[in-house]
Amino acid sequence: MKVLISNDDGIYAPGLWAAVKALKELAEVVVVAPDREQSGVGPSVTLHRPVRATEAVPVVPGTRVYAVEGTPADSVILALETLVGTVDLVVTGINSGANLGDDVLLSGTVGAAFQGYYRGISSVAVSVTALHPRSFEAAARLLKGLARSWVQGLGPRPMLLNINLPDVLPEEVQGVDVTRLGGRSYTERVRQGDDGKRPYFWIERKRPEGQAEEGTDAWAIHHRRVSITPLSSDVTARPVLGEVIALGPPLLEAIQFDA
């Protein structure tokens, strides 16, 4: 079994190397990850300048490692198209900080995992829901168990899983739930300042108040449970398709006759 590991926290983030240590017992592991912190860049891809990748010194001896001057998605694209080639599984993480609800659209961790999924490779984005986790041990054990399941034939077709774990020790995990995405896991506010040269704006985030709905990823985390959410690239808003279809004729008339 061959596994590609990437992330958005940077090549030397401790969560990434916790994943390497867990999976190296079961598979050939190659690391291709950004050379610096890239949280919040989502699925962005570098198209207007060259992307460079250099071999880096591994934290775990014997691991092939590349540091990429680009985004998390760039890293996985370079790995699968050039640096590494075909793999059996793509793992992104272990991320420090939650990737819940609508935030998956902003997540570099999830954005990188999608690049594996687009290429027909099962991919897993794994996060611990604290910026400074007490431990990555529960997530590392989960990854090891998941890899064993894949070796034994789980997932006959490619899938993308977004996995979040509460920031607790392994023995404190209360269960594992298959969930749907909740709503917004953060809200934003803008703080304005001035450094004496020119005004600036700083976007700050905070968690919204209120109870998470049962069955969502946020609810599972609140109850110290692991959340596993299957994702797909189809973001079509089916409930409003009928309303939008009704716009077709008047819009065509506006185009043709400038009414």
Secondary structure as a PSIPRED ss2 file (coil, helix, strand):
# PSIPRED VFORMAT (PSIPRED V4.0)

   1 M C   1.000  0.000  0.000
   2 K E   0.000  0.000  1.000
   3 V E   0.000  0.000  1.000
   4 L E   0.000  0.000  1.000
   5 I E   0.000  0.000  1.000
   6 S E   0.000  0.000  1.000
   7 N C   1.000  0.000  0.000
   8 D C   1.000  0.000  0.000
   9 D C   1.000  0.000  0.000
  10 G C   1.000  0.000  0.000
  11 I C   1.000  0.000  0.000
  12 Y C   1.000  0.000  0.000
  13 A C   1.000  0.000  0.000
  14 P H   0.000  1.000  0.000
  15 G H   0.000  1.000  0.000
  16 L H   0.000  1.000  0.000
  17 W H   0.000  1.000  0.000
  18 A H   0.000  1.000  0.000
  19 A H   0.000  1.000  0.000
  20 V H   0.000  1.000  0.000
  21 K H   0.000  1.000  0.000
  22 A H   0.000  1.000  0.000
  23 L H   0.000  1.000  0.000
  24 K H   0.000  1.000  0.000
  25 E C   1.000  0.000  0.000
  26 L C   1.000  0.000  0.000
  27 A C   1.000  0.000  0.000
  28 E E   0.000  0.000  1.000
  29 V E   0.000  0.000  1.000
  30 V E   0.000  0.000  1.000
  31 V E   0.000  0.000  1.000
  32 V E   0.000  0.000  1.000
  33 A E   0.000  0.000  1.000
  34 P E   0.000  0.000  1.000
  35 D C   1.000  0.000  0.000
  36 R C   1.000  0.000  0.000
  37 E C   1.000  0.000  0.000
  38 Q C   1.000  0.000  0.000
  39 S C   1.000  0.000  0.000
  40 G C   1.000  0.000  0.000
  41 V C   1.000  0.000  0.000
  42 G C   1.000  0.000  0.000
  43 P C   1.000  0.000  0.000
  44 S C   1.000  0.000  0.000
  45 V C   1.000  0.000  0.000
  46 T C   1.000  0.000  0.000
  47 L C   1.000  0.000  0.000
  48 H C   1.000  0.000  0.000
  49 R C   1.000  0.000  0.000
  50 P C   1.000  0.000  0.000
  51 V C   1.000  0.000  0.000
  52 R C   1.000  0.000  0.000
  53 A E   0.000  0.000  1.000
  54 T E   0.000  0.000  1.000
  55 E E   0.000  0.000  1.000
  56 A C   1.000  0.000  0.000
  57 V C   1.000  0.000  0.000
  58 P C   1.000  0.000  0.000
  59 V C   1.000  0.000  0.000
  60 V C   1.000  0.000  0.000
  61 P C   1.000  0.000  0.000
  62 G C   1.000  0.000  0.000
  63 T C   1.000  0.000  0.000
  64 R E   0.000  0.000  1.000
  65 V E   0.000  0.000  1.000
  66 Y E   0.000  0.000  1.000
  67 A E   0.000  0.000  1.000
  68 V E   0.000  0.000  1.000
  69 E C   1.000  0.000  0.000
  70 G C   1.000  0.000  0.000
  71 T C   1.000  0.000  0.000
  72 P H   0.000  1.000  0.000
  73 A H   0.000  1.000  0.000
  74 D H   0.000  1.000  0.000
  75 S H   0.000  1.000  0.000
  76 V H   0.000  1.000  0.000
  77 I H   0.000  1.000  0.000
  78 L H   0.000  1.000  0.000
  79 A H   0.000  1.000  0.000
  80 L H   0.000  1.000  0.000
  81 E H   0.000  1.000  0.000
  82 T H   0.000  1.000  0.000
  83 L H   0.000  1.000  0.000
  84 V C   1.000  0.000  0.000
  85 G C   1.000  0.000  0.000
  86 T C   1.000  0.000  0.000
  87 V C   1.000  0.000  0.000
  88 D C   1.000  0.000  0.000
  89 L E   0.000  0.000  1.000
  90 V E   0.000  0.000  1.000
  91 V E   0.000  0.000  1.000
  92 T E   0.000  0.000  1.000
  93 G E   0.000  0.000  1.000
  94 I E   0.000  0.000  1.000
  95 N E   0.000  0.000  1.000
  96 S E   0.000  0.000  1.000
  97 G C   1.000  0.000  0.000
  98 A C   1.000  0.000  0.000
  99 N C   1.000  0.000  0.000
 100 L C   1.000  0.000  0.000
 101 G H   0.000  1.000  0.000
 102 D H   0.000  1.000  0.000
 103 D H   0.000  1.000  0.000
 104 V H   0.000  1.000  0.000
 105 L H   0.000  1.000  0.000
 106 L C   1.000  0.000  0.000
 107 S C   1.000  0.000  0.000
 108 G H   0.000  1.000  0.000
 109 T H   0.000  1.000  0.000
 110 V H   0.000  1.000  0.000
 111 G H   0.000  1.000  0.000
 112 A H   0.000  1.000  0.000
 113 A H   0.000  1.000  0.000
 114 F H   0.000  1.000  0.000
 115 Q H   0.000  1.000  0.000
 116 G H   0.000  1.000  0.000
 117 Y H   0.000  1.000  0.000
 118 Y H   0.000  1.000  0.000
 119 R C   1.000  0.000  0.000
 120 G C   1.000  0.000  0.000
 121 I C   1.000  0.000  0.000
 122 S C   1.000  0.000  0.000
 123 S E   0.000  0.000  1.000
 124 V E   0.000  0.000  1.000
 125 A E   0.000  0.000  1.000
 126 V E   0.000  0.000  1.000
 127 S E   0.000  0.000  1.000
 128 V E   0.000  0.000  1.000
 129 T C   1.000  0.000  0.000
 130 A C   1.000  0.000  0.000
 131 L C   1.000  0.000  0.000
 132 H C   1.000  0.000  0.000
 133 P C   1.000  0.000  0.000
 134 R C   1.000  0.000  0.000
 135 S C   1.000  0.000  0.000
 136 F C   1.000  0.000  0.000
 137 E H   0.000  1.000  0.000
 138 A H   0.000  1.000  0.000
 139 A H   0.000  1.000  0.000
 140 A H   0.000  1.000  0.000
 141 R H   0.000  1.000  0.000
 142 L H   0.000  1.000  0.000
 143 L H   0.000  1.000  0.000
 144 K H   0.000  1.000  0.000
 145 G H   0.000  1.000  0.000
 146 L H   0.000  1.000  0.000
 147 A H   0.000  1.000  0.000
 148 R H   0.000  1.000  0.000
 149 S H   0.000  1.000  0.000
 150 W H   0.000  1.000  0.000
 151 V H   0.000  1.000  0.000
 152 Q C   1.000  0.000  0.000
 153 G C   1.000  0.000  0.000
 154 L C   1.000  0.000  0.000
 155 G C   1.000  0.000  0.000
 156 P C   1.000  0.000  0.000
 157 R C   1.000  0.000  0.000
 158 P C   1.000  0.000  0.000
 159 M C   1.000  0.000  0.000
 160 L E   0.000  0.000  1.000
 161 L E   0.000  0.000  1.000
 162 N E   0.000  0.000  1.000
 163 I E   0.000  0.000  1.000
 164 N E   0.000  0.000  1.000
 165 L E   0.000  0.000  1.000
 166 P C   1.000  0.000  0.000
 167 D C   1.000  0.000  0.000
 168 V C   1.000  0.000  0.000
 169 L C   1.000  0.000  0.000
 170 P H   0.000  1.000  0.000
 171 E H   0.000  1.000  0.000
 172 E H   0.000  1.000  0.000
 173 V C   1.000  0.000  0.000
 174 Q C   1.000  0.000  0.000
 175 G C   1.000  0.000  0.000
 176 V E   0.000  0.000  1.000
 177 D E   0.000  0.000  1.000
 178 V E   0.000  0.000  1.000
 179 T C   1.000  0.000  0.000
 180 R E   0.000  0.000  1.000
 181 L C   1.000  0.000  0.000
 182 G C   1.000  0.000  0.000
 183 G C   1.000  0.000  0.000
 184 R C   1.000  0.000  0.000
 185 S C   1.000  0.000  0.000
 186 Y C   1.000  0.000  0.000
 187 T E   0.000  0.000  1.000
 188 E E   0.000  0.000  1.000
 189 R E   0.000  0.000  1.000
 190 V E   0.000  0.000  1.000
 191 R E   0.000  0.000  1.000
 192 Q E   0.000  0.000  1.000
 193 G E   0.000  0.000  1.000
 194 D E   0.000  0.000  1.000
 195 D C   1.000  0.000  0.000
 196 G C   1.000  0.000  0.000
 197 K C   1.000  0.000  0.000
 198 R C   1.000  0.000  0.000
 199 P E   0.000  0.000  1.000
 200 Y E   0.000  0.000  1.000
 201 F E   0.000  0.000  1.000
 202 W E   0.000  0.000  1.000
 203 I E   0.000  0.000  1.000
 204 E E   0.000  0.000  1.000
 205 R E   0.000  0.000  1.000
 206 K E   0.000  0.000  1.000
 207 R C   1.000  0.000  0.000
 208 P C   1.000  0.000  0.000
 209 E C   1.000  0.000  0.000
 210 G C   1.000  0.000  0.000
 211 Q C   1.000  0.000  0.000
 212 A C   1.000  0.000  0.000
 213 E C   1.000  0.000  0.000
 214 E C   1.000  0.000  0.000
 215 G C   1.000  0.000  0.000
 216 T E   0.000  0.000  1.000
 217 D H   0.000  1.000  0.000
 218 A H   0.000  1.000  0.000
 219 W H   0.000  1.000  0.000
 220 A H   0.000  1.000  0.000
 221 I H   0.000  1.000  0.000
 222 H H   0.000  1.000  0.000
 223 H C   1.000  0.000  0.000
 224 R C   1.000  0.000  0.000
 225 R C   1.000  0.000  0.000
 226 V E   0.000  0.000  1.000
 227 S E   0.000  0.000  1.000
 228 I E   0.000  0.000  1.000
 229 T E   0.000  0.000  1.000
 230 P E   0.000  0.000  1.000
 231 L E   0.000  0.000  1.000
 232 S C   1.000  0.000  0.000
 233 S C   1.000  0.000  0.000
 234 D C   1.000  0.000  0.000
 235 V C   1.000  0.000  0.000
 236 T C   1.000  0.000  0.000
 237 A C   1.000  0.000  0.000
 238 R H   0.000  1.000  0.000
 239 P H   0.000  1.000  0.000
 240 V H   0.000  1.000  0.000
 241 L H   0.000  1.000  0.000
 242 G H   0.000  1.000  0.000
 243 E H   0.000  1.000  0.000
 244 V H   0.000  1.000  0.000
 245 I H   0.000  1.000  0.000
 246 A C   1.000  0.000  0.000
 247 L C   1.000  0.000  0.000
 248 G H   0.000  1.000  0.000
 249 P H   0.000  1.000  0.000
 250 P H   0.000  1.000  0.000
 251 L H   0.000  1.000  0.000
 252 L H   0.000  1.000  0.000
 253 E H   0.000  1.000  0.000
 254 A H   0.000  1.000  0.000
 255 I H   0.000  1.000  0.000
 256 Q H   0.000  1.000  0.000
 257 F H   0.000  1.000  0.000
 258 D C   1.000  0.000  0.000
 259 A C   1.000  0.000  0.000
